[in-house]
Amino acid sequence: MNKQFWVICITHMFIEVYFLTQVALIPIFIQEFQLSILQASLVASIPSLTQLLMNIPLGPLVDRVNAKHFLFAGMLIEGSSALFLSQTNSFWMLVLGVSVMRISSPIYHISGLSFLSRSNNVQKMSRTMGFHNSFGSLGSAIGVISLAFFLSTLGWRWIYLFWAIPVLSWGFIILNFFQFKTEKLRAPTKGRNPSRLRLVFFAGFVTFLIVVGLREMGSNGILTFMTTYLETARGLHEVTATLIFGLGPLMGIVGSLSGGYLGERVGAKKALSLIILGCAISLVILMSSSHLFLLTLIYLIFTTLSYSAYVPMNTMIAEITPSTERGTGFSAYFFTEGLVISITPIILAWVIGLTEVWYIFPFSIIFLISSLAILQFIRYPRITRREH
């Protein structure tokens, strides 16, 4: 693992610092801005839609531009929007700031993961993605745990002000002190474009995208409204609920590393199947848990498994797509993920409005089981074998 790998991992940590703060703050936003739960869900859905649209042009572009400039752009956008959010007093300005911040995620992920996948052979991909994802989980955990501290002291706006400085500083360090050697890929001719697209969008990869969408629908529903469930259905204080929620991504560090190990032992597809099955079983237990200690324990198991799923999914993209089209493959993956993340909060908020907040559990279980069933039908050629 060279210096470039660690630079990308640290950048991933900073990118994920604010990833869960918005959903953790949904109960706070409801109180401060006098919102319904459907209105509050826009804090998650509109930024996700913005992120979704950004995925479309980035795929082909990152295959041909140096990764350093994308990493810097991601840090600059995230840090600047965080400073803006620290000063906002309007709900719609809040939505605007979070939407701009989420642009940094596809800029980083498509460029960073494409670079890593081309820099490592398929046999080592699970381990590489495991380490990479563990830094993202660390960033998410640090963000939510520090949010709990600021909620009990200075207020939620300070979370954005506090992390903006190191994020911006790291961006300028990347720009001025690091170099990324990127293979120059020959631009395809007009007549070859259809065949290049078919290298990515064949039946196996399209089926994989369906699995990604269904799995994300299942896991995102829980993560979006978990603090709301803990506060409204369980009666926990906002700081306690935020701390429990923040322990989830902290366990994601373990999940990412174990996901990499499992994928290396049994293969990415089988590892993903076992992880999704474990997520569904843990939600069944979580739904019926009455004691706070057991609820917290099962929730941590669920988040550990949920975070570990990203490792075999990232690995499967590297196994399926040719190295010259890796950016397009990751772009399609993040587009699918972003589409689901953008609509899930609205759909689930509507379901909660018609029923009760605990219905997030059967909702998520149904989609997880569906994704597991469809995953078994994936058959893809190991087209990357000869490339490594």
VEXTIMI-129646 format. One record per residue (C-alpha): residue in three letters; residue number from 1; x, y, z. Coordinates in Angstrom, 1 decimal. Each point is the difference from the previous one (the first is absolute). Layout:
# residues N
PT,ALA,NUM,X,Y,Z $
...
//
This chain:
# residues 388
PT,MET,1,0.0,0.0,0.0 $
PT,ASN,2,1.7,3.1,-1.3 $
PT,LYS,3,-0.2,3.7,1.0 $
PT,GLN,4,-2.8,0.7,-2.6 $
PT,PHE,5,-2.1,-2.7,1.6 $
PT,TRP,6,0.2,1.7,3.4 $
PT,VAL,7,-0.7,3.4,-1.4 $
PT,ILE,8,-3.2,-1.4,-1.6 $
PT,CYS,9,-1.0,-1.7,3.3 $
PT,ILE,10,0.5,3.2,2.1 $
PT,THR,11,-2.0,2.0,-2.6 $
PT,HIS,12,-2.8,-2.7,0.3 $
PT,MET,13,0.0,0.6,3.7 $
PT,PHE,14,-0.6,3.7,-0.4 $
PT,ILE,15,-2.6,-0.4,-2.7 $
PT,GLU,16,-2.1,-2.2,2.4 $
PT,VAL,17,0.3,2.3,3.0 $
PT,TYR,18,-3.4,1.6,-0.8 $
PT,PHE,19,-1.6,-3.0,-1.6 $
PT,LEU,20,-2.3,-0.9,2.9 $
PT,THR,21,-0.3,3.3,1.8 $
PT,GLN,22,-3.0,1.2,-2.1 $
PT,VAL,23,-2.1,-3.1,0.7 $
PT,ALA,24,1.1,0.0,3.7 $
PT,LEU,25,-1.3,3.6,0.2 $
PT,ILE,26,-3.4,-0.7,-1.5 $
PT,PRO,27,-1.8,0.1,3.5 $
PT,ILE,28,1.9,3.3,0.8 $
PT,PHE,29,-1.1,1.5,-3.4 $
PT,ILE,30,-3.6,-1.0,0.7 $
PT,GLN,31,0.0,1.9,3.3 $
PT,GLU,32,2.1,3.0,-1.1 $
PT,PHE,33,-1.7,0.7,-3.3 $
PT,GLN,34,-3.5,-1.3,0.9 $
PT,LEU,35,-0.1,-2.7,-2.7 $
PT,SER,36,-2.0,-3.1,-0.7 $
PT,ILE,37,1.9,-3.3,-0.4 $
PT,LEU,38,-0.7,0.2,-3.7 $
PT,GLN,39,1.5,3.5,-0.3 $
PT,ALA,40,3.0,-1.1,2.1 $
PT,SER,41,0.6,-2.9,-2.3 $
PT,LEU,42,0.9,2.5,-2.7 $
PT,VAL,43,3.3,0.6,1.8 $
PT,ALA,44,1.0,-3.5,-1.0 $
PT,SER,45,-1.9,-0.3,-3.4 $
PT,ILE,46,0.8,3.2,-1.8 $
PT,PRO,47,3.8,-0.1,0.7 $
PT,SER,48,0.0,-3.7,-1.1 $
PT,LEU,49,-1.7,1.1,-3.2 $
PT,THR,50,2.7,2.6,-0.6 $
PT,GLN,51,2.6,-2.7,0.6 $
PT,LEU,52,-1.8,-2.3,-2.4 $
PT,LEU,53,0.1,2.5,-2.9 $
PT,MET,54,3.7,0.6,0.6 $
PT,ASN,55,0.8,-3.6,-0.6 $
PT,ILE,56,-1.1,0.1,-3.7 $
PT,PRO,57,2.9,2.1,-1.5 $
PT,LEU,58,2.8,-1.1,2.4 $
PT,GLY,59,0.5,-3.6,-1.1 $
PT,PRO,60,1.6,0.5,-3.5 $
PT,LEU,61,1.8,3.2,1.3 $
PT,VAL,62,1.8,-1.6,2.9 $
PT,ASP,63,1.5,-2.7,-2.4 $
PT,ARG,64,2.0,2.7,-1.7 $
PT,VAL,65,0.8,2.7,2.6 $
PT,ASN,66,2.5,-0.1,2.8 $
PT,ALA,67,-1.5,-1.2,3.3 $
PT,LYS,68,1.7,2.8,2.0 $
PT,HIS,69,-2.2,2.7,-1.4 $
PT,PHE,70,-3.1,-1.9,0.8 $
PT,LEU,71,1.1,-0.6,3.6 $
PT,PHE,72,0.8,3.7,0.4 $
PT,ALA,73,-3.4,1.0,-1.5 $
PT,GLY,74,-1.8,-2.3,2.4 $
PT,MET,75,1.7,1.5,3.1 $
PT,LEU,76,-0.6,3.6,-1.2 $
PT,ILE,77,-3.7,-0.5,-0.6 $
PT,GLU,78,-0.5,-1.9,3.3 $
PT,GLY,79,1.9,2.5,2.1 $
PT,SER,80,-1.6,3.1,-1.6 $
PT,SER,81,-3.5,-1.3,0.3 $
PT,ALA,82,0.7,-1.0,3.7 $
PT,LEU,83,0.9,3.6,0.7 $
PT,PHE,84,-3.3,1.1,-1.6 $
PT,LEU,85,-2.0,-2.4,2.0 $
PT,SER,86,1.5,1.2,3.3 $
PT,GLN,87,-1.6,3.4,-0.6 $
PT,THR,88,-3.4,-0.9,-1.4 $
PT,ASN,89,-3.2,0.7,1.8 $
PT,SER,90,-2.5,-1.0,-2.7 $
PT,PHE,91,-1.2,-3.5,-0.7 $
PT,TRP,92,0.2,0.4,-3.8 $
PT,MET,93,3.5,1.5,0.3 $
PT,LEU,94,0.9,-3.1,2.0 $
PT,VAL,95,-1.3,-2.3,-2.7 $
PT,LEU,96,2.0,2.1,-2.6 $
PT,GLY,97,3.2,-0.3,2.0 $
PT,VAL,98,-0.3,-3.7,0.6 $
PT,SER,99,-0.8,-0.5,-3.7 $
PT,VAL,100,3.2,1.8,-1.1 $
PT,MET,101,1.9,-2.0,2.6 $
PT,ARG,102,-1.2,-3.3,-1.4 $
PT,ILE,103,1.6,0.9,-3.4 $
PT,SER,104,3.3,-0.7,1.6 $
PT,SER,105,-0.9,-3.7,0.5 $
PT,PRO,106,-0.2,-1.2,-3.6 $
PT,ILE,107,2.9,2.2,-1.0 $
PT,TYR,108,2.1,-1.9,2.6 $
PT,HIS,109,-1.4,-3.5,-0.2 $
PT,ILE,110,0.0,-0.4,-3.8 $
PT,SER,111,3.5,1.3,-0.4 $
PT,GLY,112,1.5,-1.5,3.1 $
PT,LEU,113,-1.5,-3.5,-0.4 $
PT,SER,114,0.9,0.0,-3.8 $
PT,PHE,115,3.6,0.8,0.9 $
PT,LEU,116,0.2,-2.7,2.6 $
PT,SER,117,-1.6,-2.6,-2.2 $
PT,ARG,118,2.5,0.6,-2.8 $
PT,SER,119,2.9,0.1,2.4 $
PT,ASN,120,-0.6,-3.5,1.5 $
PT,ASN,121,-0.6,-3.4,-1.4 $
PT,VAL,122,-3.3,-1.8,0.4 $
PT,GLN,123,1.4,-2.5,2.5 $
PT,LYS,124,0.9,2.8,2.5 $
PT,MET,125,-3.1,2.1,-0.7 $
PT,SER,126,-2.1,-1.1,3.0 $
PT,ARG,127,2.8,0.8,2.4 $
PT,THR,128,0.6,3.4,-1.6 $
PT,MET,129,-3.7,0.9,0.0 $
PT,GLY,130,-0.3,-1.2,3.6 $
PT,PHE,131,2.8,2.4,1.2 $
PT,HIS,132,-1.4,2.8,-2.1 $
PT,ASN,133,-3.5,-0.4,1.3 $
PT,SER,134,1.1,-0.2,3.6 $
PT,PHE,135,1.3,3.6,-0.2 $
PT,GLY,136,-3.4,1.1,-1.3 $
PT,SER,137,-1.7,-1.7,3.0 $
PT,LEU,138,2.5,1.7,2.3 $
PT,GLY,139,-0.9,3.4,-1.5 $
PT,SER,140,-3.7,-0.6,0.4 $
PT,ALA,141,0.5,-1.1,3.6 $
PT,ILE,142,2.1,3.0,0.8 $
PT,GLY,143,-2.5,2.3,-1.5 $
PT,VAL,144,-3.0,-1.4,1.9 $
PT,ILE,145,1.8,-0.4,3.3 $
PT,SER,146,1.3,3.6,-0.2 $
PT,LEU,147,-3.5,1.1,-0.8 $
PT,ALA,148,-1.2,-1.6,3.3 $
PT,PHE,149,2.6,2.1,1.8 $
PT,PHE,150,-1.0,3.3,-1.8 $
PT,LEU,151,-3.7,-0.7,0.6 $
PT,SER,152,0.7,-0.2,3.8 $
PT,THR,153,2.2,3.2,0.0 $
PT,LEU,154,0.1,2.6,-2.8 $
PT,GLY,155,-2.8,-1.1,-2.4 $
PT,TRP,156,-0.3,-2.0,-3.2 $
PT,ARG,157,1.4,2.7,-2.3 $
PT,TRP,158,3.4,-0.3,1.5 $
PT,ILE,159,0.5,-3.5,-1.5 $
PT,TYR,160,0.2,1.7,-3.4 $
PT,LEU,161,2.3,2.8,1.1 $
PT,PHE,162,2.3,-2.3,1.9 $
PT,TRP,163,0.8,-2.5,-2.8 $
PT,ALA,164,0.1,2.5,-2.9 $
PT,ILE,165,3.5,1.2,0.8 $
PT,PRO,166,1.8,-3.4,-0.1 $
PT,VAL,167,-2.0,-1.0,-3.1 $
PT,LEU,168,1.0,3.1,-1.9 $
PT,SER,169,3.6,-0.3,1.3 $
PT,TRP,170,0.3,-3.6,-1.2 $
PT,GLY,171,-1.3,1.0,-3.4 $
PT,PHE,172,2.8,2.5,-0.5 $
PT,ILE,173,2.6,-2.5,1.3 $
PT,ILE,174,-1.2,-2.5,-2.7 $
PT,LEU,175,0.2,2.6,-2.7 $
PT,ASN,176,3.5,1.2,0.9 $
PT,PHE,177,1.9,-2.9,1.4 $
PT,PHE,178,-1.2,-3.2,-1.7 $
PT,GLN,179,0.1,-1.5,-3.5 $
PT,PHE,180,-2.2,-2.7,-1.4 $
PT,LYS,181,1.3,-2.0,-3.0 $
PT,THR,182,-3.0,-0.7,-2.1 $
PT,GLU,183,0.0,-2.1,-3.1 $
PT,LYS,184,-0.9,2.0,-3.1 $
PT,LEU,185,-2.8,-1.7,-1.7 $
PT,ARG,186,-0.6,0.3,-3.7 $
PT,ALA,187,-3.2,1.7,-0.8 $
PT,PRO,188,-2.4,-2.3,-1.8 $
PT,THR,189,-1.0,0.7,-3.6 $
PT,LYS,190,-3.6,0.7,-0.9 $
PT,GLY,191,-0.5,-3.4,-1.6 $
PT,ARG,192,1.2,-1.9,3.1 $
PT,ASN,193,-2.2,1.7,2.6 $
PT,PRO,194,-2.8,-2.6,-0.1 $
PT,SER,195,2.4,-2.8,0.5 $
PT,ARG,196,1.7,1.7,2.9 $
PT,LEU,197,-3.4,0.6,1.7 $
PT,ARG,198,-0.8,-3.7,-0.4 $
PT,LEU,199,3.1,-0.9,1.9 $
PT,VAL,200,-1.6,1.6,3.0 $
PT,PHE,201,-3.7,-0.2,-0.4 $
PT,PHE,202,-0.5,-3.7,-0.6 $
PT,ALA,203,-2.6,-2.2,1.7 $
PT,GLY,204,2.1,-0.9,3.0 $
PT,PHE,205,0.9,3.6,0.8 $
PT,VAL,206,-3.5,1.2,-0.4 $
PT,THR,207,-1.2,-2.7,2.3 $
PT,PHE,208,2.7,1.0,2.5 $
PT,LEU,209,-1.4,3.6,-0.1 $
PT,ILE,210,-3.5,-1.3,0.8 $
PT,VAL,211,1.5,-1.8,3.0 $
PT,VAL,212,1.8,3.2,1.1 $
PT,GLY,213,-3.2,2.0,-0.2 $
PT,LEU,214,-2.1,-2.5,2.0 $
PT,ARG,215,2.7,-0.4,2.7 $
PT,GLU,216,0.4,3.7,0.3 $
PT,MET,217,-3.8,0.5,0.4 $
PT,GLY,218,0.1,-2.5,2.8 $
PT,SER,219,3.0,1.4,1.9 $
PT,ASN,220,-0.5,3.7,-0.7 $
PT,GLY,221,-3.5,-0.1,1.5 $
PT,ILE,222,1.4,-1.1,3.4 $
PT,LEU,223,2.9,2.5,0.0 $
PT,THR,224,-2.2,3.0,-1.0 $
PT,PHE,225,-2.6,-0.4,2.8 $
PT,MET,226,1.9,-1.8,2.7 $
PT,THR,227,0.5,3.1,2.2 $
PT,THR,228,-3.7,0.9,-0.6 $
PT,TYR,229,-1.0,-3.6,1.1 $
PT,LEU,230,2.2,0.1,3.1 $
PT,GLU,231,-1.4,3.4,1.1 $
PT,THR,232,-3.7,-0.4,-0.9 $
PT,ALA,233,-0.6,-3.7,0.5 $
PT,ARG,234,2.5,-0.7,2.7 $
PT,GLY,235,-0.1,3.4,1.8 $
PT,LEU,236,3.8,0.5,0.1 $
PT,HIS,237,1.6,3.4,0.4 $
PT,GLU,238,1.4,1.5,-3.2 $
PT,VAL,239,3.6,-0.2,1.2 $
PT,THR,240,-0.4,-3.7,1.0 $
PT,ALA,241,-1.7,-0.8,-3.3 $
PT,THR,242,2.8,1.8,-1.9 $
PT,LEU,243,2.7,-1.9,1.9 $
PT,ILE,244,-1.6,-3.4,-0.8 $
PT,PHE,245,-0.3,1.0,-3.6 $
PT,GLY,246,3.6,1.2,0.0 $
PT,LEU,247,1.2,-3.4,1.2 $
PT,GLY,248,-1.3,-1.5,-3.2 $
PT,PRO,249,2.6,1.4,-2.4 $
PT,LEU,250,2.6,-0.6,2.6 $
PT,MET,251,-0.8,-3.7,-0.3 $
PT,GLY,252,0.2,0.5,-3.7 $
PT,ILE,253,3.7,0.1,0.3 $
PT,VAL,254,-0.1,-3.6,1.2 $
PT,GLY,255,-2.6,-0.8,-2.6 $
PT,SER,256,2.1,1.4,-2.9 $
PT,LEU,257,3.1,-2.0,1.1 $
PT,SER,258,-2.0,-3.2,0.6 $
PT,GLY,259,-1.8,0.5,-3.4 $
PT,GLY,260,3.4,0.2,-1.7 $
PT,TYR,261,1.2,-3.2,1.8 $
PT,LEU,262,-3.3,-1.9,-0.8 $
PT,GLY,263,0.1,1.0,-3.6 $
PT,GLU,264,3.6,-1.2,-0.3 $
PT,ARG,265,-0.9,-3.3,1.5 $
PT,VAL,266,-3.3,-0.9,-1.7 $
PT,GLY,267,-0.3,2.4,-2.9 $
PT,ALA,268,-1.8,3.3,-0.4 $
PT,LYS,269,-3.4,-1.4,-1.0 $
PT,LYS,270,-0.3,-2.6,2.7 $
PT,ALA,271,1.3,2.5,2.6 $
PT,LEU,272,-2.7,2.5,-1.1 $
PT,SER,273,-2.7,-2.7,0.3 $
PT,LEU,274,1.0,-0.9,3.5 $
PT,ILE,275,0.2,3.7,1.1 $
PT,ILE,276,-3.5,0.8,-1.4 $
PT,LEU,277,-1.5,-3.1,1.7 $
PT,GLY,278,1.7,1.1,3.3 $
PT,CYS,279,-1.5,3.5,-0.3 $
PT,ALA,280,-3.5,-1.4,-0.5 $
PT,ILE,281,0.2,-2.3,2.9 $
PT,SER,282,1.4,2.7,2.3 $
PT,LEU,283,-2.9,2.3,-0.9 $
PT,VAL,284,-2.5,-2.7,0.9 $
PT,ILE,285,1.6,-0.3,3.4 $
PT,LEU,286,0.3,3.8,0.3 $
PT,MET,287,-3.7,0.5,-0.8 $
PT,SER,288,-1.0,-2.2,3.0 $
PT,SER,289,2.6,1.3,2.5 $
PT,SER,290,-1.4,1.7,3.0 $
PT,HIS,291,3.1,0.5,2.3 $
PT,LEU,292,2.2,3.0,-0.9 $
PT,PHE,293,3.3,-2.0,0.4 $
PT,LEU,294,-1.2,-2.8,-2.4 $
PT,LEU,295,-1.4,2.6,-2.5 $
PT,THR,296,3.3,1.8,0.0 $
PT,LEU,297,2.0,-3.2,-0.4 $
PT,ILE,298,-2.1,-1.3,-2.9 $
PT,TYR,299,0.1,3.4,-1.7 $
PT,LEU,300,3.8,0.0,0.2 $
PT,ILE,301,0.0,-3.5,-1.6 $
PT,PHE,302,-2.3,1.3,-2.8 $
PT,THR,303,2.2,3.0,-0.7 $
PT,THR,304,3.2,-2.1,0.1 $
PT,LEU,305,-1.5,-2.3,-2.7 $
PT,SER,306,-1.6,2.9,-1.9 $
PT,TYR,307,3.4,1.8,-0.4 $
PT,SER,308,1.8,-3.2,-0.9 $
PT,ALA,309,-2.3,-0.4,-3.0 $
PT,TYR,310,1.7,2.8,-1.8 $
PT,VAL,311,3.3,-1.9,-0.2 $
PT,PRO,312,-1.3,-2.9,-2.1 $
PT,MET,313,-2.2,2.3,-2.1 $
PT,ASN,314,3.1,2.2,-0.9 $
PT,THR,315,2.0,-3.2,-0.7 $
PT,MET,316,-2.7,-1.4,-2.3 $
PT,ILE,317,0.1,3.2,-2.1 $
PT,ALA,318,3.8,-0.4,-0.3 $
PT,GLU,319,-0.5,-3.7,-1.0 $
PT,ILE,320,-2.8,0.8,-2.5 $
PT,THR,321,1.2,3.1,-1.8 $
PT,PRO,322,3.2,0.4,-2.2 $
PT,SER,323,2.6,2.4,1.5 $
PT,THR,324,-0.5,2.4,-2.9 $
PT,GLU,325,-3.6,0.4,0.9 $
PT,ARG,326,0.3,-0.1,3.7 $
PT,GLY,327,-1.2,3.6,0.5 $
PT,THR,328,-3.2,-0.7,-2.0 $
PT,GLY,329,-0.6,-3.1,2.1 $
PT,PHE,330,0.3,1.8,3.3 $
PT,SER,331,-2.0,2.9,-1.4 $
PT,ALA,332,-2.9,-2.3,-0.8 $
PT,TYR,333,0.3,-1.6,3.4 $
PT,PHE,334,-0.1,3.3,1.9 $
PT,PHE,335,-2.8,1.3,-2.3 $
PT,THR,336,-2.1,-3.0,1.0 $
PT,GLU,337,0.9,0.4,3.7 $
PT,GLY,338,-0.7,3.7,-0.1 $
PT,LEU,339,-3.4,-0.5,-1.7 $
PT,VAL,340,-1.1,-2.4,2.7 $
PT,ILE,341,1.3,2.2,2.8 $
PT,SER,342,-1.8,3.0,-1.4 $
PT,ILE,343,-3.4,-1.6,-0.1 $
PT,THR,344,0.1,-2.3,3.0 $
PT,PRO,345,-0.4,2.7,2.7 $
PT,ILE,346,-3.1,1.4,-1.7 $
PT,ILE,347,-1.6,-3.5,-0.5 $
PT,LEU,348,0.8,-1.0,3.5 $
PT,ALA,349,-1.2,3.3,1.5 $
PT,TRP,350,-3.3,-0.6,-1.8 $
PT,VAL,351,-0.2,-3.6,1.4 $
PT,ILE,352,0.7,1.3,3.5 $
PT,GLY,353,-2.6,2.7,-0.4 $
PT,LEU,354,-2.6,-2.7,-0.8 $
PT,THR,355,1.1,-2.4,2.6 $
PT,GLU,356,2.6,0.3,2.8 $
PT,VAL,357,3.8,0.6,0.1 $
PT,TRP,358,0.8,-3.7,0.8 $
PT,TYR,359,-1.2,-0.9,-3.5 $
PT,ILE,360,3.5,0.9,-1.2 $
PT,PHE,361,1.0,-3.6,1.0 $
PT,PRO,362,-2.4,-2.1,-2.1 $
PT,PHE,363,0.5,2.5,-2.9 $
PT,SER,364,3.8,-0.6,0.1 $
PT,ILE,365,-0.2,-3.7,0.5 $
PT,ILE,366,-2.2,-0.5,-3.1 $
PT,PHE,367,2.5,1.9,-2.2 $
PT,LEU,368,3.1,-1.8,1.4 $
PT,ILE,369,-1.5,-3.4,-0.6 $
PT,SER,370,-1.0,1.0,-3.6 $
PT,SER,371,3.6,1.1,-0.7 $
PT,LEU,372,1.4,-3.2,1.4 $
PT,ALA,373,-2.3,-2.1,-2.3 $
PT,ILE,374,0.9,1.9,-3.1 $
PT,LEU,375,3.7,-0.1,0.8 $
PT,GLN,376,0.0,-3.7,-0.5 $
PT,PHE,377,-0.8,0.4,-3.7 $
PT,ILE,378,3.1,2.1,-0.8 $
PT,ARG,379,2.4,-1.7,-2.4 $
PT,TYR,380,2.8,2.1,-1.2 $
PT,PRO,381,3.2,-0.7,-2.1 $
PT,ARG,382,3.3,0.6,1.7 $
PT,ILE,383,1.0,2.5,-2.7 $
PT,THR,384,2.6,1.6,2.2 $
PT,ARG,385,2.0,-3.1,0.5 $
PT,ARG,386,2.3,0.6,-3.0 $
PT,GLU,387,0.4,3.6,0.9 $
PT,HIS,388,1.8,-0.8,3.3 $
//
